[in-house]
Amino acid sequence: MCSKNNYEYYKSHKICVRCGQEDAERNHTLCLQCMMKSREESLKYNRAHKKERQAKNRIRAKKRYYQLKEQGICTSCGKRVSRNNKVLCNQCSARINYRKRQEYLLKVYATKNMCEIRV
């Protein structure tokens, strides 16, 4: 891919824009070999920079959490107003409680006898 003109020419003639040798795959701008190379390169890059991305995401999530909490908005969905000096709205709170209850019941049913369970 040397210039924008070459890119547009290859793209319009359905030739791979990376190598310029093979026909591009249907609905794509790259041939199969170049797509596989690109995927391997991106996976290698993502594995090498995983810790950095995790640290950045952690910082961004904390910042978002505290901004939403300060504004009185639900920290889970970021849409509705939180209620009763809590950090979650009623809908998110109910959804999370339901999910935790289901996980608890699965754990109880897996570890105890049916006659010992009180729901």
C-alpha positions as CSV (number, residue, x, y, z in Angstrom):
1,M,0.0,0.0,0.0
2,C,2.1,2.9,-1.3
3,S,-0.3,5.8,-1.7
4,K,-3.9,6.7,-1.4
5,N,-4.3,6.5,-5.2
6,N,-3.0,3.0,-5.3
7,Y,-5.2,2.0,-2.4
8,E,-8.3,3.4,-4.2
9,Y,-7.3,1.7,-7.5
10,Y,-6.8,-1.7,-5.9
11,K,-9.9,-1.3,-3.9
12,S,-12.1,-0.4,-6.9
13,H,-10.6,-3.3,-8.9
14,K,-11.0,-5.8,-6.0
15,I,-7.3,-6.4,-5.6
16,C,-5.6,-6.9,-2.2
17,V,-4.6,-3.4,-1.0
18,R,-1.8,-4.8,1.1
19,C,0.2,-7.0,-1.3
20,G,-1.3,-5.9,-4.6
21,Q,-0.9,-9.4,-6.0
22,E,-4.0,-11.5,-5.2
23,D,-7.7,-10.9,-5.6
24,A,-9.3,-9.5,-2.5
25,E,-11.8,-11.7,-0.6
26,R,-15.5,-10.9,-1.1
27,N,-16.6,-7.8,0.8
28,H,-13.0,-7.2,2.0
29,T,-10.0,-5.3,0.8
30,L,-7.4,-7.9,1.7
31,C,-6.7,-11.4,0.3
32,L,-6.9,-14.4,2.5
33,Q,-3.1,-14.6,3.2
34,C,-2.9,-10.9,4.1
35,M,-5.9,-11.2,6.3
36,M,-4.3,-14.2,8.2
37,K,-1.0,-12.2,8.5
38,S,-2.8,-9.2,9.8
39,R,-4.7,-11.2,12.3
40,E,-1.6,-12.9,13.6
41,E,0.2,-9.5,13.9
42,S,-2.7,-8.0,15.8
43,L,-2.9,-11.0,18.2
44,K,0.8,-10.8,18.8
45,Y,0.6,-7.0,19.5
46,N,-2.4,-7.5,21.8
47,R,-0.6,-10.2,23.8
48,A,2.5,-8.0,24.1
49,H,0.6,-5.0,25.3
50,K,-2.0,-6.7,27.5
51,K,-0.9,-5.3,30.8
52,E,-0.8,-1.7,29.5
53,R,-4.3,-2.0,28.1
54,Q,-5.6,-3.5,31.4
55,A,-4.0,-0.6,33.4
56,K,-5.5,2.0,31.1
57,N,-8.9,0.4,31.2
58,R,-8.8,0.1,35.0
59,I,-7.9,3.8,35.3
60,R,-10.7,4.8,32.8
61,A,-13.3,2.6,34.7
62,K,-12.4,4.1,38.1
63,K,-12.6,7.7,36.6
64,R,-16.0,6.9,35.1
65,Y,-17.3,5.3,38.3
66,Y,-16.4,8.3,40.4
67,Q,-17.8,10.8,37.9
68,L,-21.1,9.0,37.8
69,K,-21.2,8.6,41.5
70,E,-20.5,12.3,42.0
71,Q,-23.4,13.2,39.6
72,G,-25.8,10.8,41.3
73,I,-26.2,8.5,38.3
74,C,-26.2,4.7,38.3
75,T,-22.6,3.5,38.1
76,S,-23.7,0.3,36.3
77,C,-25.7,1.5,33.4
78,G,-24.8,5.2,33.5
79,K,-28.4,6.2,32.4
80,R,-30.8,6.4,35.3
81,V,-30.6,8.3,38.6
82,S,-29.4,6.3,41.6
83,R,-31.8,6.1,44.5
84,N,-31.6,6.3,48.3
85,N,-28.0,7.4,48.5
86,K,-26.9,4.3,46.7
87,V,-24.7,3.9,43.6
88,L,-27.2,1.8,41.6
89,C,-30.6,2.5,40.2
90,N,-33.6,0.3,41.1
91,Q,-33.4,-1.7,37.8
92,C,-29.7,-2.5,38.0
93,S,-30.0,-3.3,41.7
94,A,-32.8,-5.7,41.1
95,R,-31.0,-7.3,38.1
96,I,-27.8,-7.8,40.1
97,N,-29.7,-9.1,43.2
98,Y,-31.6,-11.6,40.9
99,R,-28.3,-12.8,39.4
100,K,-26.6,-13.2,42.7
101,R,-29.7,-15.1,44.1
102,Q,-29.6,-17.5,41.1
103,E,-25.9,-18.2,41.6
104,Y,-26.5,-18.8,45.3
105,L,-29.3,-21.2,44.7
106,L,-27.2,-23.1,42.1
107,K,-24.4,-23.4,44.7
108,V,-26.8,-24.5,47.4
109,Y,-28.5,-27.1,45.2
110,A,-25.1,-28.5,44.2
111,T,-23.7,-28.9,47.7
112,K,-26.7,-29.9,49.9
113,N,-29.4,-32.5,50.1
114,M,-32.9,-31.4,48.9
115,C,-34.4,-32.0,52.4
116,E,-31.8,-29.6,54.0
117,I,-32.6,-26.7,51.7
118,R,-34.7,-23.8,53.0
119,V,-35.6,-21.2,50.4
